[in-house]
Amino acid sequence: MTDTKKSIHGQWSSRLAFILAATGSAVGLGNIWKFPYIAGENGGGAFVIIYLLCVLLIGVPIMMAETMFGRRTRQNPINTMKTLSEEAGADKNWHYLGWMGVIAGFLILSYYSVIAGWASAYVLKAFTGSFFDADASEIQELFDGLIASPVQLIFWHSLFIVATMSIVARGINTGIEKAVRFLMPSLFVMLILLVAYAMTTGSYDQGIEFLFMPDFSKLTGDSVLTAMGHAFFTLSIGMGAIMVYGSYLPKDISISKTVFLIAGTDTAVALLAGMAIFPIVFASGLEPAAGPGLIFQTLPIAFGNMTGGWLFGVLFFVMLVFAALSSSISLIEPAVAWLVENKDMDRKQACIWSGWITWLLGLGTVFSFNVWSGFRLFDRTIFELLDYLTANLLLPIGGFCIAVFAGWIMKQQHSEKELDMPNPLGYQAWKILISYVAPAAVFLVFLHVVGVL
Ligand code: PHE
């Protein structure tokens, strides 16, 4: 191991703690806010199938590789890549992969926090009864009013950054573990209730058809890239979040079983969110392609018109904020772990620094919804640019490199030992997916997007 390693690195208190934390990282705005709106924008069914295939064939093997990297070295992602490349006798430059992840984490959190701020603002709106008896156009006005106000957005964004950093500052056992223990199960129950409500709207079948009936003529090269990028985003892979969580994982736990459980839960949450939202979209005569405001323009209609909707609304947005929090803490953990382990900062100092940087970057997203909404670079607003750069480019590139490292550079006996699969066929399958299928798929999608294929 390298001289940079220190023994300050923590450890999860149990397998369940890791499962909850990693599920907490995976399940977030990506599942409930992003998945429905990008599925809506990309025509539904066919997009959903590509996304599911990417989760299974690319996402799961890469998630196993990332967990294994972290656990093998028990260091932050930058040092992990350094140590692993030394161990494999490979080029030192692999540690830049860790750096790319840290940067992606800052960039994602900067806009993630603004959207989580919308969700926080909606807790208050739900609480004060703003959705009561409202129709689609009133709900639309409510949303437009919020995003038009830089002051309100900055307020909620700041609050969310402070909340994230205060949890991360407490460290993994007291902060992160405790926060996710109750949140995940409650969120799940809540979504099932919402799907039950969606069944009463009269447009349930239409919603389900939209989500699950593939129409491949609607797929463009960019939708395939978006579906693949989303598989990375929703599983929190390609940037070191799962790697750093894996580094706190005790040695005697089965990585493959755990990863399947996490990816399965994550997918179920996204599909449930879609099943709850699209029936409401059609029942209220809304556009499935409404964009990032989709859940904020649809779910409040349901809350405003159903019995017990007040309580439901408050609880739902509270859960959504917590789901976002358990993801945001993992976005910044690689940077914080590096500052603590390599730069001799204490966790609190590291959190203050990273918090400020993220907060500042987040202003770009805040303004892209109002004062700078006319600004376009490559035909995109700042928010859209950040989203595209991170989810569609940085995460898949990061994932590609992780797959290449795991499949071609790391010694087979090391990955075999670390993954320790009960069935040798399981290891073989993983090895094929990680060495050939995942890197080739990412590469082909990129070629397709640039028009070579
Ligand atoms: N997976 C999270 C979500 O779906 C977002 C995330 C991406 C978290 C990358 C960590 C790393 O909301």
Residues whose N, C-alpha, C, O or C-beta is under 5 A from the ligand:
A	BS01	LIG	S25 A26 V27 G28 L29 G30 N31 F233 T234 L235 S236 I237 A241 S327 S330 L331
